[in-house]
Amino acid sequence: MANRVLDSWALIAFFEDEPAAEAVEEIIDQANRDRHRLYLTAINWAEIYYSTMREVSPAAAEAQAQAIANLPIDVVGVNDDLKLARQAAIYKATYRMSLADAFGAALAKEKKAEFVTGDPEFKALEKEIKIFWLKKSQ
């Protein structure tokens, strides 16, 4: 079973029914059918939560948090060994990206997983991690 890491960009597109939502829904459906395992970093989870809270409402943020909990997604935190944090710090220092994005990329590297995103910020990482590119207009 292959692994995939979802970027917050992908889940936000899914929740906001943007053009990439259909592709993300298919990825989630495949995970439900045990075709692959899905991961999301706790940092990216927080990014989704705070952006929804800020742009919509605290109630909407809670609703999305519950929706994520009901999806076949393993939310991964930072462990005491700091391996994930170290790789995220290296990506943040080396490439122009947010810290949340660096954590997502680091998790994809750690899990040897395909990183699901449509954020062009990750173009620079194509030699480091495998990326499944979502299109802004499907």
N, C-alpha and C positions, 0 to 999 in steps of 0.2 A: 504494500500500500504506500503510495507516494504521499509526501507531506506538502502542505502549502501554508504559508503565512499570509494573513490578510493585513494589508495596510489600512490605517484608519480611512484613507481616501476611498478605498473600495467599499467599506461598510457604510460610510456616509452617503456614497452614491447609491447604495442599495436602499438605505432608509429614506432618502429624499427622492427616490424614484427617478434618478437621473438616467441618461442614456446607457450608462454602463451597468445599471441595476439588473438587467436581464442576465448578463454574463455572470454577475456575482451570485444571483439566485441559482443559476445552473451549477456553479461551483459548490454552493451550500447543499443543493440537492444531491450532487455526487458524493459529498461527505456523508449525507444521510444514508446513502446506498453503500457506504464503506469503500468507495473508490479511492479516497484519500483522507488524510487527517488534516484538520484545520487548526491553526494556532493564531493567537493575537497576543501581543504583549500587554501587560497591565498598563504600561505607559501609553500605548495607543488607545486602550480602553478609556483611560483618563482623558485623552485628547478628544475622543468622541463625546464623552460625558460633558466636559467643560464647554466645548463648542456648542453643543445642543442647548445646554443650560443658558449660555450667554445669548445665543441667537434666537432661541424659541422660549423655553421656560424650564424651571426646575422639574416640573411634572413631566415634561417631554423627555428630559434627560433620564429620569427614573424609568419611564416607559421603554426607552431604548436600552437601558441597562438590563431590564427584565427580558427584553427581546433577545439580547445577546446571550443571556443566561440560558435561554430556551433553544438556542441554535447549537449545532454540533461543533462548537469552537472551544478549544482548550485555551483558557487565559493563563499566560505564563508570567510569573513575577520575576523579580531579580533575586537570585539565590545568594546565600552567604559567601559562596566562592568567588563572586563578582566577575565570573568569566563573561557573562552576557554584558555586564556594565562596562568591562574593559574593552570589549569589541565595539560596543556602541560609542565609547569615548574615542576610540581610534577612528571610526567612521566620521564622527562629528569633527574631529581635529583635521582630518584629511580632505573631506568633501564639504561642499556648501549644502548643509541640510539641517533640519530641526533635530533636536535631541530625540523627540518621539520617533521621527523617521529613522534615525540612526539605530534606535533600539529594535525597530521592526526589521531592518536589514541585518542586524547582528543576530537576531533570532533565526532568520532564514539561513544565514551562514551556519549557525550552530546546529540546526536541524537538517542541514543539507536539503532544504526545502525550496520550492518555487515561491517567489515573493509576488503576491497579487496586488497590483497597483495601476494607476493611470497617471500618477504624479511624475511629470518629466524630470523632477529633481533626481530621480534614481538612474537616469541615463548613465551617469558617471560610474555607477556601480555594476554595470552589466558584465564586466570582466571578473567581478568578485562573487556575484550571486546570480542565480538563474531568475529571470523576471518574466512573469506572465503579464503582458501589457493589456490593460483594459483600455478601450477606446472611449473618448469623451462623447463621441456620437456613434452609436452602434448601427 
